């Protein structure tokens, strides 16, 4: 009986050793695939960094100059508008005039 049990354990041990060799081969293949994936990810990271750099350079090149900016309206500025020949409703000597521009074309 002891001999049968020992034989059984010996057989199981031998079968498990062959499974260990298969497992080792599988692990090697997984490691190779993982290295391949890591290399591809590193290459993608480099490409993304290069694209980001080009986008930033393009944005800086397309930035408009301050000389080309239109002047901002100043609400505190007083504008003198000639009323010669215009129709005036109300007191022509009033301190405030409201001017209406219309175009009927």
Chimera marker file (.cmm) of the C-alpha trace (Angstrom):
<marker_set name="trace">
<marker id="1" x="0.000" y="0.000" z="0.000" r="1" g="1" b="0" radius="0.5"/>
<marker id="2" x="2.797" y="2.379" z="0.886" r="1" g="1" b="0" radius="0.5"/>
<marker id="3" x="4.489" y="1.412" z="-2.337" r="1" g="1" b="0" radius="0.5"/>
<marker id="4" x="1.324" y="2.302" z="-4.323" r="1" g="1" b="0" radius="0.5"/>
<marker id="5" x="1.024" y="5.680" z="-2.654" r="1" g="1" b="0" radius="0.5"/>
<marker id="6" x="4.705" y="6.386" z="-3.271" r="1" g="1" b="0" radius="0.5"/>
<marker id="7" x="4.323" y="5.405" z="-6.916" r="1" g="1" b="0" radius="0.5"/>
<marker id="8" x="1.313" y="7.670" z="-7.249" r="1" g="1" b="0" radius="0.5"/>
<marker id="9" x="3.185" y="10.656" z="-5.798" r="1" g="1" b="0" radius="0.5"/>
<marker id="10" x="6.173" y="9.913" z="-8.025" r="1" g="1" b="0" radius="0.5"/>
<marker id="11" x="3.930" y="9.891" z="-11.125" r="1" g="1" b="0" radius="0.5"/>
<marker id="12" x="2.261" y="13.143" z="-10.092" r="1" g="1" b="0" radius="0.5"/>
<marker id="13" x="5.657" y="14.727" z="-9.489" r="1" g="1" b="0" radius="0.5"/>
<marker id="14" x="6.896" y="13.714" z="-12.959" r="1" g="1" b="0" radius="0.5"/>
<marker id="15" x="3.761" y="15.026" z="-14.652" r="1" g="1" b="0" radius="0.5"/>
<marker id="16" x="4.045" y="18.276" z="-12.745" r="1" g="1" b="0" radius="0.5"/>
<marker id="17" x="7.673" y="18.648" z="-13.867" r="1" g="1" b="0" radius="0.5"/>
<marker id="18" x="6.619" y="18.444" z="-17.514" r="1" g="1" b="0" radius="0.5"/>
<marker id="19" x="3.919" y="21.033" z="-16.783" r="1" g="1" b="0" radius="0.5"/>
<marker id="20" x="6.566" y="23.232" z="-15.195" r="1" g="1" b="0" radius="0.5"/>
<marker id="21" x="8.589" y="23.156" z="-18.412" r="1" g="1" b="0" radius="0.5"/>
<marker id="22" x="5.501" y="24.157" z="-20.395" r="1" g="1" b="0" radius="0.5"/>
<marker id="23" x="4.766" y="26.887" z="-17.871" r="1" g="1" b="0" radius="0.5"/>
<marker id="24" x="8.346" y="28.181" z="-18.135" r="1" g="1" b="0" radius="0.5"/>
<marker id="25" x="8.030" y="28.364" z="-21.932" r="1" g="1" b="0" radius="0.5"/>
<marker id="26" x="4.730" y="30.180" z="-21.596" r="1" g="1" b="0" radius="0.5"/>
<marker id="27" x="6.237" y="32.659" z="-19.158" r="1" g="1" b="0" radius="0.5"/>
<marker id="28" x="9.130" y="33.318" z="-21.550" r="1" g="1" b="0" radius="0.5"/>
<marker id="29" x="6.691" y="33.990" z="-24.378" r="1" g="1" b="0" radius="0.5"/>
<marker id="30" x="4.683" y="36.363" z="-22.171" r="1" g="1" b="0" radius="0.5"/>
<marker id="31" x="7.877" y="38.216" z="-21.222" r="1" g="1" b="0" radius="0.5"/>
<marker id="32" x="8.867" y="38.568" z="-24.887" r="1" g="1" b="0" radius="0.5"/>
<marker id="33" x="5.422" y="39.912" z="-25.781" r="1" g="1" b="0" radius="0.5"/>
<marker id="34" x="5.534" y="42.276" z="-22.834" r="1" g="1" b="0" radius="0.5"/>
<marker id="35" x="8.914" y="43.657" z="-23.981" r="1" g="1" b="0" radius="0.5"/>
<marker id="36" x="7.489" y="44.156" z="-27.459" r="1" g="1" b="0" radius="0.5"/>
<marker id="37" x="4.486" y="46.028" z="-26.069" r="1" g="1" b="0" radius="0.5"/>
<marker id="38" x="6.688" y="48.216" z="-23.867" r="1" g="1" b="0" radius="0.5"/>
<marker id="39" x="8.896" y="49.118" z="-26.853" r="1" g="1" b="0" radius="0.5"/>
<marker id="40" x="5.839" y="50.094" z="-28.895" r="1" g="1" b="0" radius="0.5"/>
<marker id="41" x="4.462" y="52.193" z="-26.033" r="1" g="1" b="0" radius="0.5"/>
<marker id="42" x="7.786" y="54.000" z="-25.670" r="1" g="1" b="0" radius="0.5"/>
<marker id="43" x="7.800" y="54.742" z="-29.407" r="1" g="1" b="0" radius="0.5"/>
<marker id="44" x="4.240" y="56.092" z="-29.157" r="1" g="1" b="0" radius="0.5"/>
<marker id="45" x="5.202" y="58.285" z="-26.187" r="1" g="1" b="0" radius="0.5"/>
<marker id="46" x="8.054" y="59.776" z="-28.219" r="1" g="1" b="0" radius="0.5"/>
<marker id="47" x="5.728" y="60.484" z="-31.145" r="1" g="1" b="0" radius="0.5"/>
<marker id="48" x="3.161" y="62.116" z="-28.877" r="1" g="1" b="0" radius="0.5"/>
<marker id="49" x="5.840" y="64.321" z="-27.298" r="1" g="1" b="0" radius="0.5"/>
<marker id="50" x="7.026" y="65.359" z="-30.775" r="1" g="1" b="0" radius="0.5"/>
<marker id="51" x="3.465" y="66.169" z="-31.849" r="1" g="1" b="0" radius="0.5"/>
<marker id="52" x="2.879" y="68.225" z="-28.692" r="1" g="1" b="0" radius="0.5"/>
<marker id="53" x="6.045" y="70.179" z="-29.378" r="1" g="1" b="0" radius="0.5"/>
<marker id="54" x="4.988" y="70.865" z="-32.981" r="1" g="1" b="0" radius="0.5"/>
<marker id="55" x="1.519" y="71.958" z="-31.886" r="1" g="1" b="0" radius="0.5"/>
<marker id="56" x="2.989" y="74.376" z="-29.354" r="1" g="1" b="0" radius="0.5"/>
<marker id="57" x="5.369" y="75.785" z="-31.963" r="1" g="1" b="0" radius="0.5"/>
<marker id="58" x="2.493" y="76.176" z="-34.424" r="1" g="1" b="0" radius="0.5"/>
<marker id="59" x="0.337" y="77.913" z="-31.835" r="1" g="1" b="0" radius="0.5"/>
<marker id="60" x="3.157" y="80.325" z="-31.051" r="1" g="1" b="0" radius="0.5"/>
<marker id="61" x="3.705" y="81.039" z="-34.762" r="1" g="1" b="0" radius="0.5"/>
<marker id="62" x="-0.011" y="81.690" z="-35.375" r="1" g="1" b="0" radius="0.5"/>
<marker id="63" x="-0.348" y="84.033" z="-32.433" r="1" g="1" b="0" radius="0.5"/>
<marker id="64" x="-1.425" y="87.450" z="-33.752" r="1" g="1" b="0" radius="0.5"/>
<marker id="65" x="0.821" y="90.417" z="-33.178" r="1" g="1" b="0" radius="0.5"/>
<marker id="66" x="-0.376" y="93.122" z="-30.849" r="1" g="1" b="0" radius="0.5"/>
<marker id="67" x="0.152" y="95.626" z="-33.656" r="1" g="1" b="0" radius="0.5"/>
<marker id="68" x="-2.612" y="93.927" z="-35.664" r="1" g="1" b="0" radius="0.5"/>
<marker id="69" x="-5.116" y="94.046" z="-32.808" r="1" g="1" b="0" radius="0.5"/>
<marker id="70" x="-7.965" y="96.477" z="-33.238" r="1" g="1" b="0" radius="0.5"/>
<marker id="71" x="-8.068" y="99.284" z="-30.706" r="1" g="1" b="0" radius="0.5"/>
<marker id="72" x="-10.460" y="98.701" z="-27.852" r="1" g="1" b="0" radius="0.5"/>
<marker id="73" x="-13.415" y="101.032" z="-27.367" r="1" g="1" b="0" radius="0.5"/>
<marker id="74" x="-12.931" y="103.487" z="-24.513" r="1" g="1" b="0" radius="0.5"/>
<marker id="75" x="-16.261" y="104.252" z="-22.801" r="1" g="1" b="0" radius="0.5"/>
<marker id="76" x="-14.789" y="107.350" z="-21.127" r="1" g="1" b="0" radius="0.5"/>
<marker id="77" x="-13.673" y="109.021" z="-24.365" r="1" g="1" b="0" radius="0.5"/>
<marker id="78" x="-15.686" y="111.931" z="-25.728" r="1" g="1" b="0" radius="0.5"/>
<marker id="79" x="-16.267" y="111.750" z="-29.470" r="1" g="1" b="0" radius="0.5"/>
<marker id="80" x="-16.872" y="114.912" z="-31.484" r="1" g="1" b="0" radius="0.5"/>
<marker id="81" x="-19.198" y="114.189" z="-34.382" r="1" g="1" b="0" radius="0.5"/>
<marker id="82" x="-19.986" y="116.868" z="-36.960" r="1" g="1" b="0" radius="0.5"/>
<marker id="83" x="-23.716" y="117.572" z="-37.202" r="1" g="1" b="0" radius="0.5"/>
<marker id="84" x="-23.489" y="119.931" z="-40.166" r="1" g="1" b="0" radius="0.5"/>
<marker id="85" x="-26.473" y="119.451" z="-42.448" r="1" g="1" b="0" radius="0.5"/>
<marker id="86" x="-28.008" y="116.774" z="-40.201" r="1" g="1" b="0" radius="0.5"/>
<marker id="87" x="-31.552" y="116.806" z="-38.956" r="1" g="1" b="0" radius="0.5"/>
<marker id="88" x="-31.694" y="117.775" z="-35.295" r="1" g="1" b="0" radius="0.5"/>
<marker id="89" x="-34.598" y="116.976" z="-33.025" r="1" g="1" b="0" radius="0.5"/>
<marker id="90" x="-34.674" y="118.979" z="-29.829" r="1" g="1" b="0" radius="0.5"/>
<marker id="91" x="-32.262" y="121.645" z="-28.590" r="1" g="1" b="0" radius="0.5"/>
<marker id="92" x="-29.275" y="121.936" z="-30.976" r="1" g="1" b="0" radius="0.5"/>
<marker id="93" x="-27.142" y="123.353" z="-28.110" r="1" g="1" b="0" radius="0.5"/>
<marker id="94" x="-27.750" y="120.438" z="-25.698" r="1" g="1" b="0" radius="0.5"/>
<marker id="95" x="-24.767" y="119.012" z="-23.762" r="1" g="1" b="0" radius="0.5"/>
<marker id="96" x="-25.528" y="115.469" z="-24.939" r="1" g="1" b="0" radius="0.5"/>
<marker id="97" x="-26.394" y="114.447" z="-28.502" r="1" g="1" b="0" radius="0.5"/>
<marker id="98" x="-27.624" y="111.085" z="-29.630" r="1" g="1" b="0" radius="0.5"/>
<marker id="99" x="-26.646" y="110.275" z="-33.178" r="1" g="1" b="0" radius="0.5"/>
<marker id="100" x="-28.386" y="107.607" z="-35.221" r="1" g="1" b="0" radius="0.5"/>
<marker id="101" x="-26.694" y="106.213" z="-38.313" r="1" g="1" b="0" radius="0.5"/>
<marker id="102" x="-28.931" y="104.569" z="-40.829" r="1" g="1" b="0" radius="0.5"/>
<marker id="103" x="-28.309" y="103.092" z="-44.249" r="1" g="1" b="0" radius="0.5"/>
<marker id="104" x="-31.250" y="102.400" z="-46.526" r="1" g="1" b="0" radius="0.5"/>
<marker id="105" x="-29.433" y="100.656" z="-49.375" r="1" g="1" b="0" radius="0.5"/>
<link id1="1" id2="2" r="1" g="1" b="0" radius="0.2"/>
<link id1="2" id2="3" r="1" g="1" b="0" radius="0.2"/>
<link id1="3" id2="4" r="1" g="1" b="0" radius="0.2"/>
<link id1="4" id2="5" r="1" g="1" b="0" radius="0.2"/>
<link id1="5" id2="6" r="1" g="1" b="0" radius="0.2"/>
<link id1="6" id2="7" r="1" g="1" b="0" radius="0.2"/>
<link id1="7" id2="8" r="1" g="1" b="0" radius="0.2"/>
<link id1="8" id2="9" r="1" g="1" b="0" radius="0.2"/>
<link id1="9" id2="10" r="1" g="1" b="0" radius="0.2"/>
<link id1="10" id2="11" r="1" g="1" b="0" radius="0.2"/>
<link id1="11" id2="12" r="1" g="1" b="0" radius="0.2"/>
<link id1="12" id2="13" r="1" g="1" b="0" radius="0.2"/>
<link id1="13" id2="14" r="1" g="1" b="0" radius="0.2"/>
<link id1="14" id2="15" r="1" g="1" b="0" radius="0.2"/>
<link id1="15" id2="16" r="1" g="1" b="0" radius="0.2"/>
<link id1="16" id2="17" r="1" g="1" b="0" radius="0.2"/>
<link id1="17" id2="18" r="1" g="1" b="0" radius="0.2"/>
<link id1="18" id2="19" r="1" g="1" b="0" radius="0.2"/>
<link id1="19" id2="20" r="1" g="1" b="0" radius="0.2"/>
<link id1="20" id2="21" r="1" g="1" b="0" radius="0.2"/>
<link id1="21" id2="22" r="1" g="1" b="0" radius="0.2"/>
<link id1="22" id2="23" r="1" g="1" b="0" radius="0.2"/>
<link id1="23" id2="24" r="1" g="1" b="0" radius="0.2"/>
<link id1="24" id2="25" r="1" g="1" b="0" radius="0.2"/>
<link id1="25" id2="26" r="1" g="1" b="0" radius="0.2"/>
<link id1="26" id2="27" r="1" g="1" b="0" radius="0.2"/>
<link id1="27" id2="28" r="1" g="1" b="0" radius="0.2"/>
<link id1="28" id2="29" r="1" g="1" b="0" radius="0.2"/>
<link id1="29" id2="30" r="1" g="1" b="0" radius="0.2"/>
<link id1="30" id2="31" r="1" g="1" b="0" radius="0.2"/>
<link id1="31" id2="32" r="1" g="1" b="0" radius="0.2"/>
<link id1="32" id2="33" r="1" g="1" b="0" radius="0.2"/>
<link id1="33" id2="34" r="1" g="1" b="0" radius="0.2"/>
<link id1="34" id2="35" r="1" g="1" b="0" radius="0.2"/>
<link id1="35" id2="36" r="1" g="1" b="0" radius="0.2"/>
<link id1="36" id2="37" r="1" g="1" b="0" radius="0.2"/>
<link id1="37" id2="38" r="1" g="1" b="0" radius="0.2"/>
<link id1="38" id2="39" r="1" g="1" b="0" radius="0.2"/>
<link id1="39" id2="40" r="1" g="1" b="0" radius="0.2"/>
<link id1="40" id2="41" r="1" g="1" b="0" radius="0.2"/>
<link id1="41" id2="42" r="1" g="1" b="0" radius="0.2"/>
<link id1="42" id2="43" r="1" g="1" b="0" radius="0.2"/>
<link id1="43" id2="44" r="1" g="1" b="0" radius="0.2"/>
<link id1="44" id2="45" r="1" g="1" b="0" radius="0.2"/>
<link id1="45" id2="46" r="1" g="1" b="0" radius="0.2"/>
<link id1="46" id2="47" r="1" g="1" b="0" radius="0.2"/>
<link id1="47" id2="48" r="1" g="1" b="0" radius="0.2"/>
<link id1="48" id2="49" r="1" g="1" b="0" radius="0.2"/>
<link id1="49" id2="50" r="1" g="1" b="0" radius="0.2"/>
<link id1="50" id2="51" r="1" g="1" b="0" radius="0.2"/>
<link id1="51" id2="52" r="1" g="1" b="0" radius="0.2"/>
<link id1="52" id2="53" r="1" g="1" b="0" radius="0.2"/>
<link id1="53" id2="54" r="1" g="1" b="0" radius="0.2"/>
<link id1="54" id2="55" r="1" g="1" b="0" radius="0.2"/>
<link id1="55" id2="56" r="1" g="1" b="0" radius="0.2"/>
<link id1="56" id2="57" r="1" g="1" b="0" radius="0.2"/>
<link id1="57" id2="58" r="1" g="1" b="0" radius="0.2"/>
<link id1="58" id2="59" r="1" g="1" b="0" radius="0.2"/>
<link id1="59" id2="60" r="1" g="1" b="0" radius="0.2"/>
<link id1="60" id2="61" r="1" g="1" b="0" radius="0.2"/>
<link id1="61" id2="62" r="1" g="1" b="0" radius="0.2"/>
<link id1="62" id2="63" r="1" g="1" b="0" radius="0.2"/>
<link id1="63" id2="64" r="1" g="1" b="0" radius="0.2"/>
<link id1="64" id2="65" r="1" g="1" b="0" radius="0.2"/>
<link id1="65" id2="66" r="1" g="1" b="0" radius="0.2"/>
<link id1="66" id2="67" r="1" g="1" b="0" radius="0.2"/>
<link id1="67" id2="68" r="1" g="1" b="0" radius="0.2"/>
<link id1="68" id2="69" r="1" g="1" b="0" radius="0.2"/>
<link id1="69" id2="70" r="1" g="1" b="0" radius="0.2"/>
<link id1="70" id2="71" r="1" g="1" b="0" radius="0.2"/>
<link id1="71" id2="72" r="1" g="1" b="0" radius="0.2"/>
<link id1="72" id2="73" r="1" g="1" b="0" radius="0.2"/>
<link id1="73" id2="74" r="1" g="1" b="0" radius="0.2"/>
<link id1="74" id2="75" r="1" g="1" b="0" radius="0.2"/>
<link id1="75" id2="76" r="1" g="1" b="0" radius="0.2"/>
<link id1="76" id2="77" r="1" g="1" b="0" radius="0.2"/>
<link id1="77" id2="78" r="1" g="1" b="0" radius="0.2"/>
<link id1="78" id2="79" r="1" g="1" b="0" radius="0.2"/>
<link id1="79" id2="80" r="1" g="1" b="0" radius="0.2"/>
<link id1="80" id2="81" r="1" g="1" b="0" radius="0.2"/>
<link id1="81" id2="82" r="1" g="1" b="0" radius="0.2"/>
<link id1="82" id2="83" r="1" g="1" b="0" radius="0.2"/>
<link id1="83" id2="84" r="1" g="1" b="0" radius="0.2"/>
<link id1="84" id2="85" r="1" g="1" b="0" radius="0.2"/>
<link id1="85" id2="86" r="1" g="1" b="0" radius="0.2"/>
<link id1="86" id2="87" r="1" g="1" b="0" radius="0.2"/>
<link id1="87" id2="88" r="1" g="1" b="0" radius="0.2"/>
<link id1="88" id2="89" r="1" g="1" b="0" radius="0.2"/>
<link id1="89" id2="90" r="1" g="1" b="0" radius="0.2"/>
<link id1="90" id2="91" r="1" g="1" b="0" radius="0.2"/>
<link id1="91" id2="92" r="1" g="1" b="0" radius="0.2"/>
<link id1="92" id2="93" r="1" g="1" b="0" radius="0.2"/>
<link id1="93" id2="94" r="1" g="1" b="0" radius="0.2"/>
<link id1="94" id2="95" r="1" g="1" b="0" radius="0.2"/>
<link id1="95" id2="96" r="1" g="1" b="0" radius="0.2"/>
<link id1="96" id2="97" r="1" g="1" b="0" radius="0.2"/>
<link id1="97" id2="98" r="1" g="1" b="0" radius="0.2"/>
<link id1="98" id2="99" r="1" g="1" b="0" radius="0.2"/>
<link id1="99" id2="100" r="1" g="1" b="0" radius="0.2"/>
<link id1="100" id2="101" r="1" g="1" b="0" radius="0.2"/>
<link id1="101" id2="102" r="1" g="1" b="0" radius="0.2"/>
<link id1="102" id2="103" r="1" g="1" b="0" radius="0.2"/>
<link id1="103" id2="104" r="1" g="1" b="0" radius="0.2"/>
<link id1="104" id2="105" r="1" g="1" b="0" radius="0.2"/>
</marker_set>
